[in-house]
């Protein structure tokens, strides 16, 4: 199968295939690699095609330079929430890419530098291996925006971090460093150069029997359908929260550059 991410390059997604390792590098440094509708779908398409391609044995997802992703592009998000939703919530671009990552049957490695916010954290829950450096700064900000978790994070974060750490990260919406991400099971290790570590690990995995790796992953993710259903369920609740008065207050506060006041809401 021809990989469209290589044959038809996208200005904000660099793709390189080397010795069976497909590296997808988000390249939008002026926006800290914030994601938007078309880019979400391009990443999802790249993952789907890589899963089917005999040329790809493992995938690395990372930023091109200093950041992983600042999450959803705010201007794109504002346009999105002002448009009527067509179809089910789980078919919206952010949830499409999360489901593509969840369903990816080969090794998926993420490498994190700089900011990883919102979906920039959520997608890590669907990677098999995650490496970060000491510059990495994580945040799951949904509650502070009047929203709710996405991408099956209400399920997967508890599995990886335990209930109390998951509650802290989801409830407080505070930023946290690589050490806390490591203790919460979000990353495998903190590296001086996570990009080089990811590349080395991906090449080592690419040399192993792919059928065995896929079977092992399938056994470990035996509840994949449950995860996909959780992503869709969380998407429905998320989109309900998008129309909430708390979300409107959060947006107004952002536009007015002030702290939101949620005291008026029960």
C-alpha positions in Angstrom: 0.0 0.0 0.0 1.3 3.5 -0.9 1.5 5.8 2.0 -0.2 9.0 1.2 1.6 10.8 4.0 4.8 10.3 2.0 3.4 10.5 -1.5 1.3 13.6 -0.7 3.1 15.5 2.0 1.2 17.8 4.3 2.7 21.1 5.4 2.1 20.4 9.1 3.0 16.7 9.1 6.4 15.4 8.1 6.6 11.7 7.3 9.7 9.6 6.8 10.0 5.8 6.3 13.4 4.3 7.2 14.1 0.6 7.6 10.4 -0.2 8.4 10.0 2.7 10.8 7.5 5.4 9.9 8.2 8.6 11.7 5.2 11.1 11.8 6.4 14.5 13.0 3.9 17.2 13.7 5.4 20.4 12.2 3.6 23.5 13.3 6.1 25.2 15.6 4.5 28.6 15.5 1.4 27.1 17.2 3.3 24.7 19.4 2.0 21.9 17.1 -1.6 22.6 18.0 -3.9 20.3 16.0 -6.9 21.1 13.8 -9.5 19.2 11.8 -7.6 18.5 8.6 -4.4 17.7 10.5 -6.2 15.2 12.8 -7.6 13.4 9.8 -4.2 13.4 8.1 -2.6 11.7 11.1 -5.4 9.2 11.4 -5.1 8.4 7.7 -1.3 7.9 8.1 -1.9 5.5 11.0 -4.6 3.6 9.2 -2.4 3.2 6.0 0.7 2.3 8.0 -1.3 -0.4 9.8 -2.1 -2.0 6.4 1.3 -1.4 4.7 3.8 -4.2 4.5 6.6 -1.6 4.4 5.8 -0.3 7.9 6.7 -2.4 11.0 6.6 0.3 13.7 5.5 4.0 13.9 7.0 6.9 15.9 4.7 9.9 16.7 6.5 13.1 17.8 6.9 16.8 17.2 9.3 18.0 14.5 11.3 20.1 17.0 10.6 21.6 20.4 7.0 20.5 21.3 4.8 17.4 21.1 1.4 19.2 20.8 -0.4 22.0 22.6 -3.6 20.1 21.9 -6.6 21.5 19.9 -6.1 24.7 18.0 -8.3 27.2 19.8 -9.5 29.0 16.7 -10.3 25.8 14.9 -12.1 24.6 18.1 -14.2 27.7 18.2 -15.3 27.2 14.5 -16.0 23.6 15.3 -18.3 24.2 18.3 -20.2 26.9 16.4 -21.0 24.5 13.5 -23.8 22.0 13.8 -22.5 18.5 14.5 -23.2 16.1 11.6 -23.4 12.4 12.6 -22.3 11.0 15.9 -19.8 12.8 18.1 -17.2 10.0 17.8 -16.9 10.8 14.1 -15.4 14.3 14.8 -11.7 14.6 13.8 -10.1 14.5 17.3 -11.9 11.3 18.1 -11.2 9.8 14.7 -7.4 10.1 15.3 -7.7 8.7 18.9 -9.6 5.7 17.5 -7.0 5.2 14.8 -4.2 5.2 17.5 -6.2 2.8 19.7 -6.7 0.4 16.8 -3.2 0.5 15.5 -2.0 -3.1 15.6 1.8 -2.6 15.3 4.1 -1.0 17.8 3.3 2.7 18.3 6.0 4.8 20.0 5.6 8.4 21.1 8.4 10.8 21.9 7.7 14.0 23.9 9.5 17.3 24.2 8.0 20.5 25.3 4.3 20.8 25.7 1.8 17.9 25.6 -1.6 19.3 26.4 -5.1 17.9 26.1 -5.2 15.4 23.2 -1.4 15.7 23.3 -1.7 13.7 26.5 -4.7 11.6 25.7 -3.1 10.1 22.6 -0.2 8.9 24.7 -2.6 6.5 26.5 -2.9 4.7 23.2 0.8 4.4 22.5 2.8 1.3 23.4 6.0 3.1 24.4 6.4 6.7 25.4 9.7 8.6 26.0 10.0 12.2 27.2 12.8 14.6 28.3 13.0 17.0 31.2 11.6 19.9 29.0 8.2 18.1 28.7 5.2 19.7 30.4 1.9 17.9 30.4 -1.6 19.0 31.1 -5.1 17.5 30.9 -7.1 20.7 31.1 -10.7 19.6 30.2 -12.3 20.2 33.6 -10.9 23.7 33.8 -12.6 24.4 30.4 -16.0 23.1 31.6 -15.5 20.0 29.6 -15.0 16.3 30.4 -12.3 13.6 29.6 -11.8 12.3 26.0 -10.2 9.3 24.3 -11.2 6.7 27.0 -8.9 8.6 29.4 -11.4 8.1 32.2 -10.8 4.4 31.8 -7.2 4.1 30.7 -5.6 6.7 33.0 -7.0 4.8 36.0 -5.5 1.5 34.6 -2.1 3.2 34.2 -1.9 5.6 37.1 -4.3 4.2 39.6 -7.5 5.9 40.7 -6.0 8.6 43.0 -3.3 9.8 40.6 -5.8 9.7 37.7 -8.3 11.8 39.8 -5.6 14.3 40.6 -4.6 14.8 37.0 -8.1 14.9 35.7 -9.7 16.9 38.5 -7.1 19.6 39.0 -6.3 20.2 35.3 -2.8 21.3 36.5 0.4 21.2 34.5 2.8 18.5 35.5 6.4 17.5 34.6 8.0 14.4 33.3 8.7 13.0 36.8 5.0 13.1 37.6 4.2 11.7 34.1 6.6 8.8 34.9 5.1 8.1 38.3 1.6 8.1 36.7 2.7 5.6 34.0 2.3 8.0 31.1 5.9 7.6 30.0 8.3 4.7 30.1 11.4 6.7 30.9 12.9 10.2 30.9 15.6 10.5 28.3 18.2 13.1 27.3 17.1 12.7 23.7 13.7 11.0 23.5 13.7 11.3 19.7 16.9 9.2 19.5 15.6 6.7 22.0 12.3 6.3 20.2 14.2 5.8 16.9 16.5 3.2 18.4 13.7 1.3 20.0 11.6 1.4 16.8 14.4 0.0 14.8 14.9 -2.8 17.3 11.2 -3.7 17.2 11.2 -3.5 13.4 13.8 -6.3 13.4 11.6 -8.6 15.4 8.8 -10.9 13.9 5.9 -8.5 13.2 3.3 -11.3 13.4 4.5 -12.0 17.0 4.4 -8.4 18.0 0.9 -7.9 16.6 -0.3 -11.0 18.3 1.2 -9.9 21.6 -0.4 -6.5 21.3 -3.8 -8.0 20.4 -3.6 -10.2 23.5 -2.6 -7.2 25.7 -5.5 -5.1 24.1 -8.1 -7.9 24.3 -10.6 -5.3 25.3 -10.0 -3.0 22.3 -13.7 -2.9 21.4 -14.5 -1.8 24.9 -11.9 1.0 24.5 -13.4 2.1 21.2 -16.9 2.2 22.7 -15.5 4.2 25.6 -14.0 6.8 23.2 -17.4 7.1 21.5 -19.2 7.4 24.8 -16.8 10.0 26.2 -17.2 11.9 22.8 -20.9 12.2 23.3 -20.6 13.5 26.8 -17.7 15.9 25.7 -19.9 17.4 23.0 -22.7 17.9 25.5 -20.3 19.7 27.7 -19.2 21.9 24.7 -22.7 23.5 24.9 -22.6 24.0 28.7 -22.6 27.4 30.4 -19.3 26.5 32.1 -17.7 26.1 28.7 -19.1 29.4 27.5 -17.7 31.1 30.6 -14.3 29.4 30.0 -14.2 30.7 26.4 -15.3 34.2 27.4 -12.6 34.3 30.1 -10.0 33.2 27.5 -11.0 35.8 25.0 -11.1 38.5 27.7 -7.8 37.3 29.2 -9.2 36.9 32.7 -9.7 34.1 35.1 -13.0 32.2 34.6 -15.6 32.4 37.4 -17.5 29.1 37.8 -19.0 30.1 41.2 -22.3 30.9 39.5 -22.8 27.3 38.4 -23.8 24.2 40.4 
